[in-house]
Amino acid sequence: MAEQENKIDRGFIPSLREGVDVVRMIFFKKMRAHCAESLPAKAPHFHGMLAGAVMNELFGTPNPEEKFVDFVVENRHIIEAELAGLATNFQDMRIPLTDALRIHYLCNYQEGIAGDEVTVLARARALGVLIEEREVPLPKGFMELVYRVGKAHGLIQEQKPF
């Protein structure tokens, strides 16, 4: 019975993953805008690639496609510099990112997906992104946060009753 209490209802996992994706989308949009502002000489395509690479590094989800792998190798120094500045440049994203990273870890754990989430969380902590004193979110609280930030950024629309 105790094991059951520690498990997230598997029916919630797809919804929780969608919530993580909403946070990732918001972060990507903000990161891309930041890249465009801080690296104006680079092409818009570069800003998108850099934003995606930083987001994937933060979440420990590298894109295995050759063009993305090559981009990461060629631009490692820029990616690392952007990661080092996340806590300062994206202070407003620390709460959603903290919760999304933790929910991402919990979903992978529940589904038995072997990953390096502990290292991902440790790196987020070292970067100053992860707010350690923040409680691990419960599914309902996380989804409420996702709804609020998603709506504020125009990614989620309020549903009207029929």
Backbone as CSV, one residue per row, in Angstrom:
resi,resn,N_x,N_y,N_z,CA_x,CA_y,CA_z,C_x,C_y,C_z
1,MET,0.818,-1.194,0.000,0.000,0.000,0.000,0.865,1.263,0.000
2,ALA,1.965,1.254,0.777,2.837,2.425,0.830,3.434,2.721,-0.542
3,GLU,3.753,1.660,-1.297,4.307,1.859,-2.634,3.290,2.550,-3.523
4,GLN,2.015,2.202,-3.389,0.952,2.836,-4.165,0.873,4.328,-3.873
5,GLU,1.073,4.722,-2.613,0.964,6.121,-2.237,2.089,6.951,-2.843
6,ASN,3.246,6.351,-3.106,4.376,7.069,-3.664,4.321,7.154,-5.185
7,LYS,3.389,6.486,-5.798,3.296,6.464,-7.250,2.286,7.493,-7.739
8,ILE,2.615,8.127,-8.856,1.673,9.015,-9.519,0.754,8.130,-10.333
9,ASP,-0.542,8.419,-10.336,-1.480,7.682,-11.168,-0.994,7.756,-12.610
10,ARG,-0.745,6.589,-13.208,-0.192,6.534,-14.563,-1.076,7.241,-15.587
11,GLY,-2.347,7.403,-15.302,-3.232,8.136,-16.207,-2.898,9.614,-16.276
12,PHE,-2.233,10.132,-15.250,-1.850,11.541,-15.215,-0.567,11.824,-15.985
13,ILE,0.236,10.813,-16.222,1.562,11.037,-16.799,1.502,11.753,-18.148
14,PRO,0.641,11.359,-19.099,0.601,12.110,-20.362,0.241,13.587,-20.149
15,SER,-0.682,13.866,-19.237,-1.044,15.257,-18.961,0.109,16.009,-18.323
16,LEU,0.802,15.343,-17.400,1.954,15.981,-16.762,3.052,16.261,-17.776
17,ARG,3.259,15.332,-18.690,4.275,15.536,-19.738,3.887,16.713,-20.645
18,GLU,2.595,16.839,-20.934,2.135,17.999,-21.711,2.405,19.287,-20.955
19,GLY,2.216,19.246,-19.637,2.520,20.417,-18.812,3.995,20.770,-18.874
20,VAL,4.850,19.768,-18.807,6.297,19.996,-18.930,6.592,20.621,-20.291
21,ASP,5.929,20.127,-21.332,6.151,20.664,-22.679,5.709,22.123,-22.791
22,VAL,4.650,22.498,-22.091,4.213,23.900,-22.099,5.302,24.776,-21.479
23,VAL,5.853,24.351,-20.357,6.934,25.111,-19.720,8.138,25.177,-20.652
24,ARG,8.461,24.074,-21.292,9.588,24.053,-22.230,9.341,25.030,-23.389
25,MET,8.105,25.078,-23.906,7.775,25.992,-25.000,7.933,27.452,-24.575
26,ILE,7.448,27.759,-23.387,7.586,29.130,-22.883,9.059,29.484,-22.740
27,PHE,9.818,28.567,-22.147,11.250,28.814,-21.983,11.927,28.980,-23.340
28,PHE,11.581,28.137,-24.300,12.166,28.223,-25.640,11.898,29.592,-26.257
29,LYS,10.650,30.053,-26.185,10.293,31.355,-26.767,11.084,32.476,-26.110
30,LYS,11.169,32.438,-24.787,11.909,33.470,-24.067,13.406,33.384,-24.368
31,MET,13.918,32.179,-24.444,15.344,31.981,-24.726,15.670,32.450,-26.137
32,ARG,14.815,32.164,-27.096,15.038,32.588,-28.483,15.050,34.118,-28.579
33,ALA,14.134,34.763,-27.873,14.106,36.228,-27.865,15.372,36.781,-27.205
34,HIS,15.799,36.148,-26.134,17.025,36.558,-25.452,18.229,36.409,-26.385
35,CYS,18.295,35.305,-27.115,19.402,35.063,-28.055,19.400,36.115,-29.159
36,ALA,18.232,36.460,-29.660,18.132,37.473,-30.714,18.630,38.819,-30.199
37,GLU,18.341,39.115,-28.955,18.771,40.384,-28.363,20.269,40.382,-28.050
38,SER,20.767,39.286,-27.524,22.178,39.252,-27.110,23.139,38.924,-28.249
39,LEU,22.632,38.312,-29.316,23.466,37.969,-30.476,22.802,38.475,-31.765
40,PRO,22.642,39.800,-31.888,21.891,40.336,-33.035,22.552,40.088,-34.397
41,ALA,23.859,39.833,-34.413,24.541,39.598,-35.682,24.243,38.214,-36.252
42,LYS,23.730,37.326,-35.421,23.422,35.967,-35.874,22.034,35.938,-36.526
43,ALA,21.838,34.980,-37.404,20.567,34.820,-38.116,19.486,34.272,-37.188
44,PRO,18.215,34.576,-37.477,17.117,34.057,-36.658,17.152,32.530,-36.513
45,HIS,17.578,31.843,-37.557,17.689,30.384,-37.501,18.661,29.968,-36.393
46,PHE,19.761,30.692,-36.279,20.758,30.414,-35.239,20.140,30.608,-33.857
47,HIS,19.357,31.671,-33.688,18.718,31.939,-32.384,17.822,30.779,-31.973
48,GLY,17.064,30.255,-32.915,16.190,29.118,-32.626,16.985,27.863,-32.290
49,MET,18.033,27.627,-33.042,18.874,26.443,-32.779,19.535,26.561,-31.404
50,LEU,20.032,27.754,-31.075,20.683,27.963,-29.786,19.684,27.811,-28.644
51,ALA,18.517,28.386,-28.793,17.489,28.269,-27.754,17.122,26.803,-27.535
52,GLY,16.958,26.063,-28.618,16.638,24.636,-28.509,17.757,23.849,-27.854
53,ALA,18.988,24.175,-28.208,20.134,23.467,-27.630,20.239,23.732,-26.128
54,VAL,20.048,24.979,-25.716,20.106,25.316,-24.291,18.986,24.602,-23.541
55,MET,17.781,24.633,-24.083,16.647,23.965,-23.446,16.901,22.456,-23.335
56,ASN,17.384,21.854,-24.396,17.645,20.414,-24.380,18.754,20.054,-23.400
57,GLU,19.776,20.894,-23.301,20.840,20.663,-22.322,20.282,20.746,-20.903
58,LEU,19.464,21.754,-20.648,18.894,21.934,-19.309,18.054,20.726,-18.901
59,PHE,17.259,20.202,-19.815,16.367,19.087,-19.517,17.016,17.722,-19.755
60,GLY,18.239,17.703,-20.239,18.910,16.435,-20.478,18.273,15.642,-21.599
61,THR,17.782,16.361,-22.607,17.102,15.716,-23.731,17.735,16.158,-25.056
62,PRO,18.982,15.796,-25.296,19.632,16.245,-26.530,18.942,15.669,-27.769
63,ASN,18.909,16.471,-28.812,18.335,16.030,-30.073,19.401,15.222,-30.812
64,PRO,19.118,13.951,-31.139,20.134,13.100,-31.759,20.341,13.316,-33.258
65,GLU,19.504,14.161,-33.884,19.688,14.400,-35.317,21.053,15.035,-35.559
66,GLU,21.698,14.610,-36.633,23.068,15.026,-36.916,23.239,16.543,-36.948
67,LYS,22.305,17.264,-37.570,22.473,18.720,-37.674,22.440,19.385,-36.295
68,PHE,21.663,18.813,-35.364,21.597,19.376,-34.018,22.830,18.994,-33.200
69,VAL,23.286,17.767,-33.370,24.513,17.321,-32.694,25.684,18.183,-33.155
70,ASP,25.783,18.407,-34.465,26.856,19.244,-35.013,26.769,20.665,-34.466
71,PHE,25.555,21.206,-34.399,25.371,22.563,-33.875,25.868,22.661,-32.433
72,VAL,25.524,21.668,-31.615,25.946,21.665,-30.208,27.467,21.601,-30.111
73,VAL,28.082,20.751,-30.899,29.550,20.624,-30.867,30.201,21.954,-31.277
74,GLU,29.713,22.540,-32.361,30.302,23.774,-32.886,30.071,24.974,-31.967
75,ASN,29.011,24.950,-31.198,28.632,26.115,-30.391,28.624,25.829,-28.901
76,ARG,29.374,24.833,-28.472,29.410,24.419,-27.066,29.697,25.605,-26.139
77,HIS,30.658,26.453,-26.505,31.037,27.578,-25.646,29.880,28.567,-25.457
78,ILE,29.125,28.813,-26.497,27.974,29.733,-26.395,26.879,29.084,-25.554
79,ILE,26.628,27.798,-25.777,25.602,27.072,-25.019,25.953,27.092,-23.537
80,GLU,27.204,26.815,-23.211,27.625,26.814,-21.803,27.496,28.204,-21.189
81,ALA,27.827,29.232,-21.939,27.692,30.607,-21.434,26.226,30.939,-21.168
82,GLU,25.347,30.521,-22.061,23.910,30.779,-21.866,23.381,29.999,-20.668
83,LEU,23.823,28.757,-20.516,23.408,27.968,-19.353,23.866,28.640,-18.064
84,ALA,25.089,29.154,-18.047,25.627,29.804,-16.852,24.836,31.054,-16.485
85,GLY,24.201,31.692,-17.461,23.433,32.907,-17.201,21.952,32.704,-16.971
86,LEU,21.496,31.457,-16.986,20.053,31.208,-16.879,19.421,31.783,-15.618
87,ALA,20.030,31.540,-14.468,19.430,31.982,-13.200,19.270,33.497,-13.163
88,THR,20.203,34.209,-13.775,20.144,35.669,-13.802,19.207,36.167,-14.889
89,ASN,19.353,35.628,-16.084,18.594,36.120,-17.238,17.141,35.659,-17.266
90,PHE,16.839,34.575,-16.555,15.483,34.020,-16.585,14.955,33.809,-15.165
91,GLN,15.168,34.779,-14.324,14.722,34.709,-12.929,13.231,34.369,-12.852
92,ASP,12.443,34.932,-13.748,10.998,34.702,-13.742,10.608,33.278,-14.141
93,MET,11.549,32.530,-14.692,11.267,31.154,-15.116,11.735,30.114,-14.107
94,ARG,12.388,30.534,-13.030,12.965,29.568,-12.106,11.902,28.661,-11.472
95,ILE,10.762,29.206,-11.064,9.728,28.365,-10.456,9.163,27.379,-11.474
96,PRO,8.698,27.845,-12.654,8.186,26.863,-13.619,9.240,25.843,-14.049
97,LEU,10.483,26.272,-14.223,11.533,25.331,-14.622,11.830,24.334,-13.513
98,THR,11.875,24.797,-12.278,12.098,23.887,-11.144,11.027,22.811,-11.122
99,ASP,9.778,23.226,-11.212,8.676,22.259,-11.160,8.673,21.349,-12.374
100,ALA,8.920,21.901,-13.562,8.917,21.081,-14.781,10.047,20.060,-14.763
101,LEU,11.224,20.467,-14.309,12.340,19.516,-14.226,12.022,18.387,-13.255
102,ARG,11.422,18.710,-12.131,11.083,17.683,-11.142,9.969,16.769,-11.644
103,ILE,8.969,17.331,-12.291,7.877,16.508,-12.841,8.416,15.628,-13.962
104,HIS,9.295,16.172,-14.792,9.933,15.388,-15.855,10.640,14.170,-15.244
105,TYR,11.366,14.395,-14.182,12.064,13.314,-13.466,11.057,12.288,-12.934
106,LEU,9.994,12.771,-12.279,9.001,11.857,-11.705,8.293,11.026,-12.776
107,CYS,7.963,11.650,-13.899,7.306,10.911,-14.987,8.229,9.820,-15.526
108,ASN,9.479,10.165,-15.755,10.432,9.166,-16.243,10.584,8.032,-15.240
109,TYR,10.658,8.361,-13.970,10.776,7.353,-12.916,9.550,6.427,-12.912
110,GLN,8.367,7.016,-12.992,7.133,6.233,-12.970,7.032,5.297,-14.165
111,GLU,7.552,5.741,-15.301,7.473,4.926,-16.512,8.686,4.017,-16.684
112,GLY,9.597,4.058,-15.727,10.767,3.193,-15.789,11.744,3.571,-16.885
113,ILE,11.731,4.834,-17.274,12.639,5.303,-18.314,13.967,5.632,-17.655
114,ALA,14.971,4.891,-18.054,16.296,5.113,-17.487,16.883,6.363,-18.119
115,GLY,17.289,7.259,-17.278,17.887,8.498,-17.757,18.840,9.027,-16.708
116,ASP,19.354,10.158,-16.978,20.317,10.767,-16.077,19.684,11.964,-15.374
117,GLU,18.429,11.795,-14.951,17.681,12.896,-14.365,18.318,13.439,-13.093
118,VAL,18.949,12.565,-12.292,19.590,13.037,-11.068,20.700,14.024,-11.430
119,THR,21.466,13.700,-12.467,22.510,14.611,-12.936,21.888,15.884,-13.497
120,VAL,20.774,15.763,-14.199,20.082,16.928,-14.750,19.643,17.852,-13.617
121,LEU,19.051,17.285,-12.577,18.622,18.095,-11.433,19.824,18.714,-10.719
122,ALA,20.898,17.949,-10.574,22.105,18.470,-9.916,22.706,19.620,-10.732
123,ARG,22.705,19.478,-12.044,23.244,20.550,-12.883,22.357,21.791,-12.805
124,ALA,21.045,21.604,-12.821,20.128,22.741,-12.689,20.346,23.438,-11.350
125,ARG,20.606,22.656,-10.322,20.910,23.223,-9.003,22.205,24.027,-9.070
126,ALA,23.239,23.456,-9.664,24.539,24.132,-9.780,24.441,25.413,-10.610
127,LEU,23.555,25.427,-11.599,23.364,26.611,-12.438,22.535,27.688,-11.735
128,GLY,21.948,27.337,-10.594,21.113,28.296,-9.868,19.683,28.361,-10.380
129,VAL,19.321,27.430,-11.231,17.963,27.394,-11.787,17.013,26.680,-10.836
130,LEU,17.443,25.557,-10.289,16.601,24.741,-9.414,16.488,25.401,-8.040
131,ILE,15.270,25.603,-7.600,15.013,26.188,-6.287,14.840,25.039,-5.306
132,GLU,15.895,24.733,-4.573,15.905,23.562,-3.691,14.855,23.619,-2.599
133,GLU,14.645,24.801,-2.030,13.712,24.897,-0.906,12.241,24.811,-1.347
134,ARG,12.004,24.828,-2.636,10.642,24.705,-3.157,10.196,23.253,-3.043
135,GLU,8.983,23.053,-2.546,8.418,21.705,-2.411,8.255,21.063,-3.784
136,VAL,8.425,19.755,-3.837,8.158,19.020,-5.081,6.662,19.156,-5.353
137,PRO,6.305,19.570,-6.560,4.890,19.836,-6.834,4.055,18.560,-6.923
138,LEU,2.843,18.669,-6.429,1.860,17.612,-6.644,1.270,17.823,-8.034
139,PRO,0.745,16.775,-8.653,0.240,16.922,-10.022,-0.752,18.076,-10.205
140,LYS,-1.701,18.197,-9.290,-2.711,19.263,-9.434,-2.066,20.642,-9.371
141,GLY,-1.182,20.845,-8.421,-0.506,22.128,-8.292,0.348,22.455,-9.504
142,PHE,1.025,21.448,-10.040,1.836,21.664,-11.230,0.962,22.055,-12.412
143,MET,-0.147,21.360,-12.587,-1.021,21.660,-13.715,-1.659,23.045,-13.569
144,GLU,-1.934,23.464,-12.353,-2.456,24.818,-12.131,-1.403,25.862,-12.502
145,LEU,-0.148,25.605,-12.131,0.948,26.500,-12.501,1.082,26.559,-14.018
146,VAL,1.052,25.413,-14.669,1.166,25.346,-16.128,0.036,26.135,-16.770
147,TYR,-1.169,25.986,-16.258,-2.314,26.715,-16.817,-2.085,28.225,-16.702
148,ARG,-1.652,28.676,-15.524,-1.445,30.120,-15.305,-0.355,30.672,-16.230
149,VAL,0.794,30.020,-16.271,1.885,30.556,-17.098,1.598,30.353,-18.585
150,GLY,0.968,29.239,-18.928,0.608,28.998,-20.325,-0.382,30.025,-20.835
151,LYS,-1.356,30.361,-20.017,-2.356,31.358,-20.383,-1.705,32.737,-20.481
152,ALA,-0.829,33.060,-19.541,-0.152,34.361,-19.542,0.712,34.545,-20.789
153,HIS,1.209,33.460,-21.346,2.075,33.535,-22.529,1.327,33.196,-23.822
154,GLY,0.022,33.076,-23.739,-0.791,32.853,-24.932,-0.712,31.455,-25.510
155,LEU,-0.249,30.497,-24.727,-0.162,29.116,-25.212,-1.367,28.283,-24.827
156,ILE,-2.105,28.757,-23.838,-3.294,28.051,-23.380,-4.449,29.041,-23.401
157,GLN,-5.537,28.622,-23.993,-6.724,29.471,-24.028,-7.742,28.933,-23.044
158,GLU,-8.460,29.841,-22.453,-9.504,29.451,-21.510,-10.605,28.726,-22.274
159,GLN,-11.005,27.590,-21.720,-12.065,26.796,-22.338,-13.422,27.381,-21.926
160,LYS,-14.276,27.598,-22.903,-15.623,28.105,-22.617,-16.572,26.903,-22.587
161,PRO,-17.494,26.909,-21.630,-18.457,25.792,-21.578,-19.379,25.847,-22.809
162,PHE,-19.884,24.696,-23.183,-20.754,24.602,-24.363,-22.051,25.289,-24.148
